Amino acid sequence: MSRKRRLAGIASAVLVATALTAGGLWFLRPAPGPLDAVPSTSLVVVDADVRGLRASPLWERTEGFLRGSVPLDRLDAACGFATLSRLEHGVLTIGQGEAGGVGLALSGGIAKEEFLHCQTQLVIGAVGATKNQLAPTVSHGGFSLTQLRLADVELIVGLGLRRPLLIATPTWAERMADAADEPEKSSYLRLLSPAPRLPSPHDGVRARLEKEAAGLPLLLAASAKMPEGQGQLVASLLHFLPTAELVQRAKAIGEPKAAGVSLVTYEQGKRATLRLVVDAGSEASAAALRDVVLGTRLAHSQNIVLRLAGAGKLLDSISATTDGAWVIATIDDTTAAFGDHLTMLSDLRSGTKPLSR
């Protein structure tokens, strides 16, 4: 064999190997998940590890709380199965202003055919439409978007290969689809760095929540970007503080930049921690906010009406510290107690809670 032929054979082998490797990596690389579908203009992001919550002792009370807040029975009846039992990961996003909206990005064990059946039944049940009257599907990047109207609410449903399921208001659905399709969110680099790609300041809040969790998985993680004018909001809250000393101390609070909430369990699920973190903007602002939180907790913990309503133990379990410009407030208790807190909040919301404790 001539030298030229040998070189050509080697070059061909290298090209084939490169193509096979690239193709293999394409299938191995992480597909966009629900957290990847967060638009850069999101004001609020709520990330729920539904599978983790189902496996925790908190699930029974959490499911009851959800069913009291959302018409899940209607959804289950339309789909023909318990929808919550199929979900694994859910993310709620809320945008700001006229360009914003509300949307859900979901992943789990619901087949496309099952979801389309749910969609059809919901439309028929809501407006009396027939299957042939459903809105046409349009392509948008890696998603197929279909209009779904329930009563007076217009929604868009997004489906795509290796993509999360999207249910959102019209413009926001497109923004979520664009976010999930961004190349860096599903690139080969995520093979080495699988951390979620969240927009600022949600990425900073998420990092803070994970740091405070010290390796424990976050069952729930919510973050919020504080809009402009928070100084005015803080001033309006002065009227609700229980003492004149706390009102004076609150005047040292500046404009918070972002905040977040997380839920973790530990000791084999027997205990849980609900944590709030706030980027107060400066160390002085953080110290003032911490003092107001602790002072308000102390004042309300001495309120006999709240204790009779069952809120005493909840108030007693609150603590707050600072780390630079961050305020970290926690509620730590047994998971059974957290379940009681959920029941209490549900009863108080519906006005059925007797003053028996």
Summary of the structure (lengths in Angstrom):
residues: 357
radius of gyration: 24.6
end to end distance: 93.3
largest distance: 96.5
contacts: 1096
relative contact order: 0.11
helix: 48%
strand: 24%
